[in-house]
């Protein structure tokens, strides 16, 4: 079953703009991760934030986590055309599983 | 970084035939691998958790006799779609964790696009 819901489902922006994607989940978690998927390919891990963390940065990525609201956001700053992809949040609710959200399809126009 | 090799990348088969998909961890050991199914423009749906040396754990609604999983070594898991039908056409992706790493992140294969005619 799906754990996370993401919004927006699709996002189209100009190169250089920031892109923000949100993820909500239902159960308590140990950590939350964000992955990227280029069309027809496997997923690539971007960043992991633990349940006791509130914010994390990695290059142009900034992730926040609000466990009281069961939500997370992924911000990509100064977007590039190469950032065009689908982005998924994934949660570890325990039991060694990783459950993926519905995903946001990001299109960055050059 | 850790590499997971999945093949074939795509396969076209006739209805009623069986298709085997392999997932290998190339430079790390994985006691557990995961098999996902993805429909176009949708998310990944966990099908089963493959455990080395024991039976796979299937998610609710996934037919274990339809999707046979074998995890005979620490670096190889296979998914066999038996008696495939057009409704089995989908993108199948495997993933694995490094048992020697404390990092919980998953490493993914590049996926297999299955088309059943």
Contacts between the chains, C-beta under 8 A, distances in Angstrom:
chain1	res1	chain2	res2	distance
A	1	B	59	8.0
A	1	B	60	7.6
A	2	B	43	6.4
A	2	B	45	7.7
A	30	B	104	7.6
A	31	B	104	5.9
A	33	B	104	7.4
A	33	B	105	6.3
A	33	B	106	7.9
A	35	B	106	7.9
A	35	B	108	7.9
A	40	B	91	7.3
A	40	B	111	7.0
A	40	B	113	6.9
A	41	B	110	5.6
A	41	B	111	6.3
A	42	B	4	7.6
A	42	B	6	7.2
A	42	B	93	5.6
A	42	B	95	7.8
A	42	B	108	3.7
A	42	B	109	5.3
A	42	B	110	4.5
A	42	B	111	5.1
A	43	B	44	7.5
A	43	B	93	7.2
A	43	B	95	7.5
A	43	B	106	7.5
A	43	B	108	4.5
A	44	B	108	7.2
A	45	B	105	4.3
A	45	B	106	6.6
A	45	B	107	7.4
A	48	B	103	7.4
A	48	B	104	6.5
A	48	B	105	5.8
A	88	B	43	6.4
A	88	B	44	7.1
A	90	B	106	7.8
A	92	B	104	6.1
A	96	B	32	6.5
A	96	B	49	7.2
A	97	B	34	7.7
A	97	B	46	6.4
A	97	B	49	6.8
A	98	B	34	7.0
A	98	B	46	7.6
A	98	B	95	7.6
A	98	B	106	5.8
A	99	B	46	6.6
A	100	B	36	7.7
A	100	B	43	4.9
A	100	B	44	4.5
A	100	B	46	7.8
A	101	B	43	6.3
A	102	B	42	7.3
A	102	B	43	4.8
A	103	B	42	7.7
A	103	B	43	5.1
A	105	B	41	7.1
